[in-house]
Amino acid sequence: MAELEIHHESEGHKDPTGQKVGIMASVLAVLLAVVTIASHRTHTAAIIHKSGENDQWAYYQATKIKLHGTELGENMVRMFGAKADGAEKILSDYAAQKKKYEELSKQLQEEATAAKEAAEADEHRAFRYDVGEGLLEIGLVLSSLYFISRKKMFPVLGAIAGIGGLAIALTGFLMQ
């Protein structure tokens, strides 16, 4: 059986710079993957918080409508049934409901505001991840250009972009 020999273009010639650039590109790719996952998860968290905020505002509006209905009923009893039997009990029930709805609407408003603030914080953090992700991608592409051109300026520019992307992405991690 005949042996098959594979000849490589760089046989007998090692490219230590190419090996270093290859390792750097691999590190940039791993960092890019981590930042991309963090970005996606943070965008998802922002959407969940925004949805929660919308739910809380809808519940708040429903509670305010109930409060208004209670106030309306209270006014009707005072105007038309103040002397009727049981009017005081009805007014007492309305006062209790009114107090409950006022407290509930205040709580719901605070919860909706907290969800809004959480969504905004997530969006700010996600923006940092997105910028870091973009710079890491640019760094990876620039570093890879070395293998086509054999010019050392590309990995240098890639390293600068990668370091910038990593620094910006780290600020997103530190915001938590």
N, C-alpha and C positions, 0 to 999 in steps of 0.2 A: 504494500500500500504506500503510495507516495505521500510525503509530508508536505504540508502546505505552510509556506512561510508568508507572514504578513510583514510588509515593510512599511515603516512609518516615515512620514516626511522629515521628522526631526530625529531620526535614528542616529545615535551617537552624539547628539547635541541636546543638552539639557537647557531648559529655560527657567532659571531660578526665579526670575521676575514673574514669569507666567504662572508658576506654582503659587507664589505669594498672592498674585491677583486672583487666582482661582479660589484660594482659601478666603480672601477678602470678599469675593462675590458670594461665596457660600454663606458667610456670616451675615452679609447684607440681606440675603434671601431669607434666612431664618428670622432676622429682626423684622423684616418686612412682613412675614407671616404672622408674627406675634402682634405687631401693631395693627395689621389688617383685622385680625380677630377681635382685638380690643375695640377697634373702631366700629365694627359691625355690632358687637354686643352693646356698646354705648348708644348707638343709634336706636337699637331695639328698646333699651331701657327708657330712652327719651320718648319713644312712641307710647310705651306702656304708661309712663307718667302723664303724658298728654291725654291719653284716653281716660285715665283715672280722674284727671282734672275736669274733663268734659262731663264725666258721670257725676262728679260732685256738684258741678254747677247746675246740672239738670235737676238733681235732687234738691238743691238749694232753691231753685225756681219753683219746684213743686211745693216745697214747704212754705215759701212765701205766698203762694196762691192759697194754700190752706189757711195761713195766718190771715190773709185778706178776707177769706170766706168767714172765718171766725169773727173778725171785727165787724163784718157786714151783718152777721147774725146777731151779734151783741147790740149793734145800733138798731136793728129791727125790733128786738125785744124791748129796748128802752123806749122806742118811739111808739110802738103799737101795743105792746103787752105789758107795760110796766105795772099795771094794777091786776094783771091776771094771776090766777093761782099758779104757783111754781115758777114765777118769773125770776125770783131771787136765786133759786136753784139753777135755772138755765144760765143766768148771768154768771153764777159762780163756776159752772162747768166751762163756760166760754172763757172766763178769766184763766182757769187752769190750762185749757188748751192753748190759749194765746201765749201764756208763759212758756209752755212746752215748745211751741213752734218758734218763738223768738230765740230760745236757747239753742234749739236744734239748727236753726238757720245760721246763727253765729258760729256754731261748731263746724257746720258744713262749709261756710265761707272760709274759715281758717284752714280746713283740710284741702279745699280747692286751691287756695293760695299756696299752700305748702307743696302740692303736687305740681303747680305751675313753676315754682322756684326749682324743684327737683328736675323738671323737664328742661328748664333753661340751663341749669348747671350741666346736665348731660349733654346738651347741644354744644356748649362751650368746650367741654372735654372732648367730644367727638370731633369738633373742628380741629383741635390740636392733633388728634390722631390722624385725621385726614391729611393735614399738611405734612406731618411726619411721614405718613405713608407715601405721599407723592415724592418727597425728597429722597426717601429710601429707594423708591423705584428708579428715580433719575440716577442715583448713585450706582445702582446695580447695572443699569444700561450703560452708563459711562464707563464703568469698570470693565464691562464685557467688550467694549470697543477696543481694548488693548489687544485682544486676540485677533482682530482683523487688521489693525494698523501697526501694532507693535510699538506704539508711541506711549511713553510713560506718563504723559500729561493726562491721559484718560483715567487711569486708576487714581491719580492724585485728585482730579476733579470729582471722581466718584466717591472717594473717601471723604472729601469736604462735604458733598451733598449728603452722604450717609450719616456723618457726624451731626450735621445740622438737623436732619430728619429724626435721628435718635434723640437729640436734645429736646426738640419740640414735642415729640411723642412722650418723653419722660415727664414733661410738664403736665401732660394729660393724666399720667399715672399718679403724679403728686397731688393733683386737684381732688382726689377722692378723699 
